[in-house]
Amino acid sequence: MDMMEVFRQTYLEESFEGLQVMETGLLELPEGRPDAEKINEIFRAAHSIKGGSGTFGFSEIAGFTHVLETLLDEMRDYKRDVTQQAVRIMLDAVDILRDMLTKLQHHEPIDQERSDHVQAQMEALLAGEQAANPTPSSISSSSEPSLVNQDTDSVRLWHIVMHPERHLLQTGNEPLRIFRELQTLGNLDVSVDTEELVAWEDYNPEEVYLKWNLMLSGEISEDAINEVFEWIDGDGAHIQVMPIKAAGKNDAPAENTVAAKTMEIQPADSVSAPASVAKTASVEKKVDTKASADLQKKSAQADGSIRVNLNKIDQMVNLVGELVITQSMLSQFGEQAEQNPDSTEWVDKLKEGLSHLERHTRELQESVMNIRMLPVSFAFNRMPRIVHDVSQKLGKTIELVMEGENTELDKTMLEQLTDPLVHIVRNSIDHGIESPEKRLAAGKPEKGTVKMAAFHQGGNIVIQITDDGAGINTDRVHQKAIEKGVIEADANLSHDEIVDLIFHPGFSTAEVVSDVSGRGVGMDVVRRNIRGLGGSVEVHSESGRGSIFTIRLPLTLAILDGQLASVGAQTYVFPLVSIVESIQVDSSLVKGIAGQTELYKLRDQYIPVIRLHSLFGVDNAQSDLSKGLLVVVEEGGKRAGLFVDDLMGQQQVVIKSLENNFMKIFGVAGATILGDGKVALIIDVAGVVSSHKTPSKDKTISANKRVA
């Protein structure tokens, strides 16, 4: 990468940070007389983006930001008050700038129509006109006849552009369902654009590579259309809704017909394939120039960067210096050994040097891992805007409280955590918090509260999302689970087990909590994504008092401190943070429960005894409890004693995923290679602890034989 490209990427990254400052400032901006400090902070961020854009020839950004800057300047000079309308338009401008910068970062063309639309709103506001929500058609010439009904807000013909982000399906949304919902509003024609479709060898069935142009006719208001797209617009897809002038029904804009293919929307019962794979058989290969552009785009997306505190870099430089000194010391010992092979004086010095090497290597490893750590505020910062937008749409007053934003998490995990957090927060606002009228009737404050907190607990990061809403209606959840065949009608489930059903795939929120929707759609995706990070998600809900979603994540996906234990001829690794204590078994304290499991009385508490040799099918292992050891572990507030033959020692291990390289095995979180070259399995403490609820024979597998 040449230096100009480096500077370009640096400008883009700093601009994204500036947009975050602008968005946060606008959300905190009170109505009425402008807050000089806030306005100046927002203005400085906008000015920096505008100034840098000229250096790299980004004229579209410079022109757009200039109009926004003028609006802010009038507020700085107290020539204009802050209004809800002005804040909304400026927030839309921030969204447009973010989209522009993202397109430039990926070497894609800027969507000029969207930016012109919002720029026209700002210009109308500067001119003193009422720009409640002008559409692109009202910005352009109105000399031709329009299909806009002058007496109502309805339009007889709409052109909708739907450009999904690649991860749309992973958020629990399905384009075909959206199309069928639009069909309930009027007559719908759909054409698919396959321009971004990749080659078959690069195809990922969980990603979307298509765009759609939709023609919707009928007496339909824009609000009705926006309601269909409200869960994905700007958060999973880019949506443009435009009324069009009188034309033939199939006259789509020329630029949208190049690669379009008409697609018929089938009834729900006949849909058998995801929308993302529609019409792939007829896609032609692109010319070399297009392939080259795609390659450049993928390269830009693959490249990433991270801002690092200089103190962390200085620490690494110092550690590298220590390693160089240690390496020099060890080299001298080698020379002494060659010169005096009969002498043993160098042996003690060699041991001392190796001890230094071990300590410095560990410190360097911790330092490198620390560089990848970022505060969870990078994920939390998106939430104020989401709370603002969704609460305004729903007519609710909601306070967002955030705690522990400086708690650090691995960058890779943080990036994959954002979407699940967004989904949970939006569900809490929409389906957890009641309307102001219902809250007042229930004796609650009119303003609802959503709280996000992050903190350390043991060796994990815990993130909790709490709302003081109505809670989950367990009776409705239980009834729907029976109707859908998820559980048997005579199933005897606890309150927590019923609440946990919302994570079952395909559980429709339309009937779980409210008459409109609920917490079910996509929650299975949330849990799957969290588990993919090596974590867990749980929910606790009280009717009338609210819900708490608890996400537990490991500090890092790469390395853990482990306790080695032997079971027969096999070696297993326990995450050190999960171990409470290790004890020798007193047989008199062991109690048996018929048909279930053994319990051990540990002081004033009975804990289940789980024999690993039975769980994993290990032969020739110790079966007499009094001759082995009980490793007491804790996970999610639950304790259990895992019976092993003996403990061997502690060491750091590098985690290798069995699921990616082999297959998913119950009770095993991964594998590692020990110093002697042997493979050891890493215990999934959460899975093993939960196994005592059912007879162990149902879960017994020959894990070691499979891996071998």
Phi, psi and omega in degrees: 000126181286168186296323180297322178293324176298313179297321180298313180294324178297317178300316182297317180296317178294327179292322177298320177295321177297321178296324178295320176298315180297314182296315179299316180297318181295322179292332181265359185284119179284151178286158180102217181297130185300140172279109188303318183295315180295314182298318179297322179296316179294318181297317181298319179296316179296320181295322179295318178296316180295315182299315181290331183296325180295326181299324184257009176075025178273075186294327180298318179292318180300314181294318181294315182293330180300319179294317178298320180297320179298318179297316179294324181296321177296325177289323178298324181271009180058030175271350183215134176279161175276124178239162178298323179295316181296318179297317179299316181294320180291326174294321175298323178296321176298318178299318180296316179297320179297319178294319178300312182295321178297317178298317180294323179297327181261011179058042178250156178290145180284142177280091186294328183296317179296316181294322178297322180301309182287324178300320178297324177296317179295319180295322177296322179294319178296327181279358178085012180271159177275106181251065185305310175189065184298141178266162180306329182292330181282345178278326183278178180299140182248024182287336180272155178297143182243157177266013176283131177283117186291338185268343182225179177271004184276154178232142184273344179212125182240142171250121182241127175255123180243111181242092183291151168281158186304326188270014186305314183297330182286348176270003179090006180260149183227118183306320183298325177295322179294318179298318180294327177293320178295327179297336179286345181271329184182196179279131187236127170246136184236133171235142185252139179251117185258019186300326185266006180295135184265170176295156185302321182292340179261001188285134176243115185295347179266006180242158181252130182242010186248158169238158181228142169249124185243135175245113184244121182243146181141171178280088190232134177273156179295325179299321180296321178290315181299327180296326179294323185262005192298335183273350181237343184295116181079356180219061183133340179196156174255123185242133171240127179242116186226126171287141182243157183282170183305126180195172177297153186302326184259013182278086174276157178305145186302322184292344182265357184259358185299309183245016186282145175227130182294136181231130180270134178278119181275156173301160186304322184290339185264358181281121183235351182228148177300150181297334185290348180250011182296137172062025182290336185293335185259012182280132179265155177290143180278161179290167186301325181296321178293319178298320179297319178295319178297320179298318179296320180296314180297322179297318180295323180289327182287327180291141178216164179216167181212138178276130185238135176297136182300330179298324178292322178294316179301319179298318179296318179299318179297319180293321176298321176299318178296321179295322178297317179297315180297319179298320178296319179298315180295324178297320178297320179296323178296319179294319179298322180295324179289322182285324181232074184296337181273348182276149178245008183296327184285346184295312180297321178293325178296318178299319179296319179296320178294325176296317176299316181299318180297316182294315181292323179296318179296316180296322178294319178299315179296323179294317179295317179297325181294332179295327181282354183277133178231150177293146181292354176301335178298328176270322182294330186296341178283339191289322179304320180293319180297316178298318180299310185292312184292318181295324177293319179298324185267357180069034180247152175253117187228135175257129177258124179247128180237133180229147175072029182297339181273359175298130187263147181217153179303136185304317181299317179292322182297319180296321182278348181276337188301311183299314176301321178296316179301316182297315181294316181297316180296322177294322179297320180290313187285315189245351177267305181285129180282170175292157180306321181296315180293323180295316179296321179294331180272003180080019179260161172298149180299326180274124176276164182231131170243125184242132175243127181225142177231136181201165177273142174215109186065232178260017183244161167260130179246130176239126181241134174244116185242137172231154181256040184272211187278347184079178182267128180284095186293329178297317179293320179298314181298316181296316181294324179297323177291315181299323182274358178078015179290322178227163176281154183297330182263013181295133180258096184250147174284171179301314181295324179292326177291315179300323182294345180294341180295343179273001180286135181303137175080007179285110188284124177287347182300340182225017182274309184243310184242175180288340183264307181199179183205204189266008188274315187299123176087349181291332175294326177292320178301311181296319180298318180294320179293318178294329176296339177268007181081017183246192180216155176227134180227158178226137174237130184223141174236129181300127178083350184244341176122187184225154176231118174262125183244121179249127177245130183226146173290157180297324181212156179267355193259315190226143173219155173276124186237153172252119181276139178220148180255139174225107188062229179269003184261153177244130178241156180243125174261132171300124187300327183291342182272348184274127176270312178193167175235133186224154169277141188277130171263110186303332182290345181262004180268128178239143179251142175248123186305127175075002182237264185211173176270147177240145178240130180276102179259101186057246184257015185228138174267129178237147179290145176259124180244117181274112183296328181294328176283320183295319184257001177067045181268127180276158174057035178261163179291129180248345178278114184301326183288347182255002178241199180232151177250116177268110181275120181241159178226135179211123179060034179082359180251137180249152176206157177252118180262118185275126179228166178289312185196160173263146188245328183153172181246146174196158175281140181231147176267123185279131173244132183284124174284325183297321180283325186262344183217275178193164178285130179236128181301136176083359182240123181272341182167193180220163177213161177254123182279175183298333180271006177091355181278154178268132176238139179273141179263126185288132170274093187299318181299316180292320182291319180297322181287345185289342183288350180288335180237156179305137186297335182297334180288340185246357184294130177220155176271074185298318184292323179293323181294315181294321178298000000 
